[in-house]
Amino acid sequence: MKFAVAILAGGKSSRMGVTKANVRLASGKTLFEHVFDCVRELELPCIAVGHIKGINLSEYPNLQIIPYEIAERGPVGALLGLFKSSLAEYYLILPCDQPLLTSEL
C-alpha cells in the first residue's frame, strides 16, 4: 500500500494508572477511539503500533498491529517496528493521546 495511518498506542503511562490509549474523554470515548474515529474519514488503512493493551481489537477488524521493535524505548522503538514492517510507503503517524484532534485538522 502507498499510504497508511499509524497510531502510536503503547507506552507505560506510569503516571496515569491506565494506558493512554484507554483514558476516557468526557465524550465517553477512549483516546484511541477518538483518534481512530478522526482518521477514519481518510479511508486509509490503519495500523496500531505498540503493545495496544486494553484496546478491544474486535471493534477494529481491519486494524493491523505492529509491536515495538525495541521495548522500553518509547516512540523510537515503535517507529522502528513500523518502518521495518514496510506496510506502506508513507505514513501519517499520530500518537493516541490527542484529545483535541479533529478530522478537519
RODORO-328786 format. One line per field, with one value per residue: x, y, z of N, C-alpha, C in turn; residue number from 1; residue in one letter. Coordinates in Angstrom, 1 decimal. Example, Ala and Ser with C-alpha at 12.3 -4.5 7.8 and 13.67 -1.06 7.14 Angstrom:
2
n.xx = 13.2, 12.8;
n.yy = -5.7, -2.2;
n.zz = 7.8, 7.1;
ca.xx = 12.3, 13.7;
ca.yy = -4.5, -1.1;
ca.zz = 7.8, 7.1;
c.xx = 13.2, 12.9;
c.yy = -3.3, 0.0;
c.zz = 7.8, 7.9;
pos = 1, 2;
code = A, S;
***
This chain:
105
n.xx = 0.8, 0.4, -0.1, -0.7, -2.3, -0.8, -1.2, 0.3, 0.2, 1.1, 3.3, 4.2, 2.6, 2.9, 2.2, -0.5, -2.2, -3.7, -3.3, -2.5, -4.0, -6.4, -7.5, -10.4, -12.4, -14.5, -16.5, -17.0, -15.6, -12.6, -9.1, -7.8, -10.0, -11.1, -9.0, -8.8, -11.4, -11.3, -9.5, -10.7, -12.2, -10.5, -10.2, -8.0, -5.8, -5.3, -3.0, -2.0, 0.5, 2.6, 2.1, -0.7, -2.4, -5.4, -7.1, -9.9, -9.8, -11.7, -13.4, -12.2, -11.8, -10.2, -7.8, -4.4, -1.7, 1.4, 4.1, 6.3, 9.6, 11.8, 11.6, 10.7, 11.8, 10.2, 8.7, 10.6, 11.3, 8.9, 8.5, 10.6, 9.8, 7.5, 8.5, 10.2, 8.3, 7.4, 4.8, 3.6, 4.4, 4.3, 3.5, 1.0, 1.6, 0.4, 0.2, -1.6, -2.6, -4.2, -6.4, -7.6, -7.6, -9.1, -11.1, -11.0, -8.7;
n.yy = -1.2, 2.3, 4.6, 5.0, 5.1, 5.5, 4.8, 5.5, 3.5, 2.7, 2.6, 3.3, 4.8, 5.4, 7.4, 7.7, 5.6, 4.0, 2.7, 5.2, 5.0, 4.1, 6.0, 7.7, 10.1, 13.1, 12.6, 10.0, 8.3, 6.4, 7.6, 6.4, 5.5, 8.0, 9.2, 7.3, 7.4, 10.0, 9.8, 8.0, 8.9, 9.5, 7.2, 5.4, 2.6, 1.5, 1.4, 0.1, 0.8, -0.6, -1.9, -2.0, -2.5, -3.2, -2.3, -3.1, -5.3, -6.5, -4.6, -3.3, -4.6, -4.5, -3.4, -3.3, -4.6, -3.6, -4.6, -3.1, -2.6, -2.4, -2.8, -0.6, 1.8, 3.8, 6.1, 5.8, 3.1, 2.1, 3.4, 2.3, -0.4, 0.0, 1.2, -0.9, -2.8, -2.2, -1.8, 0.2, 2.9, 5.6, 7.2, 8.6, 9.6, 9.3, 10.1, 8.4, 10.0, 12.5, 14.5, 16.8, 16.5, 16.8, 15.7, 17.5, 18.9;
n.zz = 0.0, -0.5, 1.1, 4.7, 7.9, 11.0, 14.3, 17.3, 20.0, 22.6, 25.3, 28.7, 30.5, 33.2, 35.0, 34.8, 35.5, 33.9, 30.5, 28.1, 25.7, 26.6, 28.2, 29.2, 27.6, 28.1, 26.3, 26.5, 24.9, 24.4, 24.3, 22.2, 20.6, 19.9, 18.3, 16.3, 15.2, 14.2, 12.0, 10.4, 8.4, 6.3, 4.9, 4.8, 5.2, 8.5, 11.1, 14.3, 16.5, 18.9, 22.2, 22.6, 24.8, 26.3, 24.3, 22.5, 20.2, 18.6, 17.8, 15.8, 13.1, 10.8, 11.5, 11.6, 13.5, 14.8, 16.7, 19.2, 18.0, 19.6, 22.9, 25.7, 24.7, 24.0, 21.6, 19.7, 19.5, 18.7, 16.2, 14.8, 14.6, 13.0, 10.6, 9.7, 9.1, 6.6, 5.6, 4.2, 2.0, 2.7, 5.8, 7.9, 11.0, 14.2, 17.6, 20.2, 22.1, 21.7, 22.5, 21.4, 18.7, 15.5, 12.7, 10.7, 11.1;
ca.xx = 0.0, 1.1, -0.3, -1.4, -2.3, -0.2, -1.5, 1.2, -0.7, 1.8, 3.9, 4.0, 1.6, 3.0, 1.5, -2.0, -2.9, -4.2, -2.6, -3.0, -5.0, -7.6, -8.1, -11.7, -12.7, -15.8, -17.5, -17.1, -14.7, -11.2, -8.3, -7.6, -11.2, -11.2, -8.0, -9.2, -12.6, -10.9, -8.8, -11.5, -12.7, -9.4, -10.3, -6.7, -5.5, -4.9, -2.1, -1.7, 1.8, 2.8, 1.5, -2.1, -3.1, -6.8, -7.9, -10.8, -9.5, -12.9, -14.1, -11.4, -11.4, -9.2, -6.7, -3.2, -0.9, 2.8, 4.6, 7.5, 10.8, 12.7, 10.8, 11.3, 12.4, 9.2, 8.3, 11.7, 11.1, 7.6, 8.7, 11.5, 9.0, 6.6, 9.3, 10.7, 7.2, 7.2, 3.4, 3.3, 5.5, 4.2, 2.6, 0.5, 1.9, -0.3, 0.1, -3.0, -3.1, -4.5, -7.9, -8.1, -7.6, -10.4, -10.9, -10.7, -7.3;
ca.yy = 0.0, 3.5, 5.5, 4.3, 5.9, 4.7, 5.4, 5.0, 3.1, 2.0, 3.4, 2.8, 5.6, 5.2, 8.4, 7.8, 4.5, 3.1, 3.1, 6.4, 4.7, 3.8, 7.1, 8.1, 11.5, 13.4, 12.1, 8.5, 7.5, 6.4, 8.4, 5.6, 5.6, 9.3, 9.4, 6.4, 8.0, 11.2, 9.4, 7.0, 9.6, 9.4, 5.9, 4.8, 1.5, 2.0, 0.5, 0.5, 0.5, -0.7, -3.1, -1.9, -3.0, -2.7, -2.0, -4.2, -5.5, -7.0, -3.4, -2.8, -5.8, -4.3, -2.8, -4.0, -4.4, -3.7, -4.4, -2.4, -3.3, -2.4, -2.4, 0.3, 2.9, 4.9, 6.2, 5.3, 1.6, 1.9, 3.8, 1.3, -1.5, 0.4, 1.3, -2.2, -3.6, -1.9, -2.0, 1.4, 3.8, 6.8, 7.1, 9.7, 9.0, 10.1, 9.5, 8.2, 10.9, 13.8, 14.7, 17.9, 16.2, 16.7, 15.1, 18.6, 19.1;
ca.zz = 0.0, -0.6, 2.3, 5.8, 9.2, 12.1, 15.6, 18.4, 21.1, 23.6, 26.4, 30.1, 31.1, 34.6, 35.9, 34.6, 36.1, 32.8, 29.3, 27.5, 24.7, 27.3, 29.0, 28.8, 27.5, 28.5, 25.4, 26.8, 24.0, 24.8, 23.4, 20.9, 19.8, 19.4, 17.2, 15.2, 14.5, 13.4, 10.8, 9.6, 7.2, 5.3, 4.2, 4.6, 6.1, 9.8, 11.9, 15.6, 16.8, 20.3, 22.9, 22.4, 25.9, 26.6, 23.1, 22.1, 18.7, 17.8, 17.3, 14.7, 12.4, 9.7, 12.2, 11.6, 14.7, 14.7, 18.0, 19.3, 17.6, 20.8, 24.1, 26.7, 24.1, 23.6, 20.2, 18.8, 19.4, 17.9, 14.8, 14.1, 14.2, 11.9, 9.3, 9.3, 8.6, 5.2, 5.2, 3.4, 1.6, 3.5, 7.0, 8.8, 12.3, 15.2, 18.9, 20.6, 23.2, 21.1, 22.7, 20.6, 17.3, 14.8, 11.3, 9.8, 11.3;
c.xx = 0.9, 1.1, -1.1, -1.4, -1.7, -0.5, -0.5, 0.3, 0.0, 2.2, 3.5, 2.8, 1.7, 2.4, 0.0, -2.8, -3.5, -3.4, -3.3, -4.1, -6.4, -8.2, -9.4, -11.9, -14.1, -16.9, -17.8, -16.2, -13.3, -10.3, -8.0, -8.8, -11.4, -10.3, -8.4, -10.4, -12.2, -10.2, -9.6, -12.0, -11.7, -9.5, -9.0, -6.6, -5.0, -4.1, -2.0, -0.3, 2.1, 2.2, 0.0, -2.9, -4.4, -7.6, -8.6, -10.6, -10.7, -13.6, -13.4, -10.9, -10.4, -7.9, -5.5, -2.4, 0.5, 3.4, 5.9, 8.7, 11.8, 11.8, 11.5, 12.0, 11.5, 9.0, 9.4, 11.6, 9.9, 7.9, 9.6, 10.7, 8.1, 7.4, 9.8, 9.6, 7.0, 5.8, 3.0, 4.5, 5.5, 3.2, 2.2, 0.6, 1.2, -0.2, -1.4, -3.5, -3.2, -6.0, -8.4, -8.0, -9.0, -10.1, -10.6, -9.2, -6.4;
c.yy = 1.2, 4.4, 4.7, 5.3, 5.0, 5.4, 4.7, 4.8, 2.3, 2.9, 2.8, 3.5, 5.4, 6.2, 8.4, 6.7, 3.5, 3.6, 4.3, 6.1, 4.5, 4.9, 7.6, 9.6, 11.8, 12.9, 10.6, 7.7, 7.5, 7.3, 7.7, 5.7, 6.9, 9.5, 8.5, 6.9, 9.2, 10.9, 8.5, 7.6, 9.7, 8.2, 5.3, 3.6, 2.1, 0.9, 1.0, 0.0, 0.5, -1.9, -3.1, -2.5, -2.4, -2.3, -3.2, -4.4, -5.9, -5.8, -2.8, -4.0, -5.6, -3.6, -3.7, -3.6, -4.6, -3.6, -3.5, -3.2, -3.5, -1.9, -1.4, 1.5, 3.9, 4.9, 5.7, 3.8, 1.3, 2.3, 2.8, 0.1, -1.2, 0.5, 0.0, -3.1, -3.4, -2.1, -0.9, 2.1, 5.1, 6.6, 8.4, 9.1, 9.9, 9.4, 9.3, 9.2, 12.3, 14.1, 15.9, 17.7, 16.2, 16.2, 16.3, 19.0, 18.1;
c.zz = 0.0, 0.6, 3.4, 7.0, 10.2, 13.4, 16.6, 19.6, 22.1, 24.7, 27.7, 30.7, 32.7, 35.5, 35.8, 35.2, 35.1, 31.5, 28.7, 26.5, 25.4, 28.2, 28.4, 28.7, 28.0, 27.6, 25.6, 25.9, 24.7, 23.9, 22.1, 20.0, 19.1, 18.2, 16.0, 14.5, 13.7, 12.1, 9.9, 8.3, 6.0, 4.4, 3.8, 5.5, 7.4, 10.5, 13.3, 15.9, 18.3, 20.9, 22.9, 23.6, 26.1, 25.5, 22.6, 20.6, 17.9, 17.3, 16.1, 13.9, 11.3, 10.3, 12.2, 12.9, 14.4, 16.1, 18.0, 18.7, 18.8, 22.0, 25.0, 26.0, 23.5, 22.1, 19.3, 18.5, 18.5, 16.5, 14.1, 13.7, 13.0, 10.6, 8.8, 8.7, 7.1, 4.7, 4.2, 3.0, 2.4, 4.6, 7.5, 10.2, 13.3, 16.5, 19.3, 21.6, 22.6, 21.3, 21.9, 19.1, 16.7, 13.4, 10.4, 9.9, 10.6;
pos = 1, 2, 3, 4, 5, 6, 7, 8, 9, 10, 11, 12, 13, 14, 15, 16, 17, 18, 19, 20, 21, 22, 23, 24, 25, 26, 27, 28, 29, 30, 31, 32, 33, 34, 35, 36, 37, 38, 39, 40, 41, 42, 43, 44, 45, 46, 47, 48, 49, 50, 51, 52, 53, 54, 55, 56, 57, 58, 59, 60, 61, 62, 63, 64, 65, 66, 67, 68, 69, 70, 71, 72, 73, 74, 75, 76, 77, 78, 79, 80, 81, 82, 83, 84, 85, 86, 87, 88, 89, 90, 91, 92, 93, 94, 95, 96, 97, 98, 99, 100, 101, 102, 103, 104, 105;
code = M, K, F, A, V, A, I, L, A, G, G, K, S, S, R, M, G, V, T, K, A, N, V, R, L, A, S, G, K, T, L, F, E, H, V, F, D, C, V, R, E, L, E, L, P, C, I, A, V, G, H, I, K, G, I, N, L, S, E, Y, P, N, L, Q, I, I, P, Y, E, I, A, E, R, G, P, V, G, A, L, L, G, L, F, K, S, S, L, A, E, Y, Y, L, I, L, P, C, D, Q, P, L, L, T, S, E, L;
***
